[in-house]
Amino acid sequence: MQKVNKFLPLSKPTLSEETIEDVVKVLRSGWLATGPMTQRFEEMLTEYFRGRTAMCFTSATAGLQAALMSIGVGEGDEVITTSMTFAATANVIAMLGAKPVFVDIERDTYNIDPNKISNACTSRTKAIMPVHYAGLSVNLDPIYEIAQRKNIRVIEDAAHAIGSGYKGRRIGTFGDIQVFSFHPIKNMTSGEGGCVVSNSKNEQRFLNLQRFHGIDRSIWDRFSKNASCYYDVVYPGSKSNMSDIQSVIGIHQLQEVERLNARRRELADRYREAFAGMSDKISVQGIPAYDFVHSGHLFPICILDESKKDDLMMFLKENSIGSVPYYTPVHLFSYYKDTFGYKEGDLENTEYVGKRIMCIPLYSALENHEQDYIIDTVKKFFI
Ligand SMILES: Cc1ncc(COP(=O)(O)O)c(C=O)c1O
């Protein structure tokens, strides 16, 4: 085994020298807030999503919340989602006074089980919010079919899914609303940030008001040379607009993301191959029958003997390898138990997976010999 002399984190961004130089240019430009770079980044994203409008926010969390508000989710409503996700997915629902209704996942793909959604719908259901977990696209056709039948909307939490595909189409190029994250752990970053993709002019207008104080003009408009600096406030909006410092990073990353994702997928295939002979100890994310493209955001593994998961994570740490238990099912966090009455035993597959799941390093700059070291260390643990 080739020696690795540094800590191998779960993830890290790959930023080019040109990116760093262009950030410095923005810093020297005198305009740091939302401005020409953000306008350019949004145009590029809109092109990437085949003409569907992309609007940048300070985070996917802010974007998800604004998206829910844009379709009228509020007090007393219900939104169907998965518990195998980061807390943000459910928090944004709860923050609006609505109830996250958790539907169980498929035990092999770790994605929401579309067959269990219909039964969870009530007269209060306003939306379905599936998560493309780890970058594996959810089986969307049956979900959109249910949404259409019940006259409710779909907001895809696509935080992991930049570059993912479903039945020959890129996630974000079809459907209702998609929300992507550009947090530094993600496949592409803008430092922090996210974007909401939607086709509806009404939703876009609301998103624009929500992200900037309910002012119905962009800040860039107001400060450019020939514009009037007066404005009107038409809604008590929030403040979650992206800065040009973030956007210039995003502009570079978006041009790189397909190449970076290809490398992630290559590494994921190497993991799959390496663990293929250990199916009595480790299971990897299942491959659905439909055509899909995985973004390669995370590489989750399930440790079949659940009592060994924490020991393996500790062993990896002792050997300078990062790992995380993504995710602890959200319905088992105190707030969700105390507020909505969720309890152990509610979601069989989510809890089975939650006890066993952990993610190991996956990022485009990970070198083959570093990955071999990770694989060998995992194997060593089980010997
Ligand atoms: C599934 C999921 N949804 C939403 C978010 C929130 O993203 P952000 O950190 O950009 O707010 C994350 C972040 O990790 C996530 O993993």
The ligand as an ORCA input file, in Angstrom:
! r2SCAN-3c Opt
* xyz 0 1
  C     -30.034     17.413      0.493
  C     -29.662     18.814      0.879
  N     -30.578     19.774      0.793
  C     -30.303     21.046      1.113
  C     -29.047     21.415      1.537
  C     -28.772     22.848      1.886
  O     -27.783     23.384      1.069
  P     -27.054     24.761      1.465
  O     -25.930     24.410      2.386
  O     -26.573     25.318      0.165
  O     -28.069     25.621      2.113
  C     -28.048     20.454      1.648
  C     -26.713     20.825      2.097
  O     -25.843     20.061      2.367
  C     -28.363     19.110      1.310
  O     -27.444     18.156      1.393
*
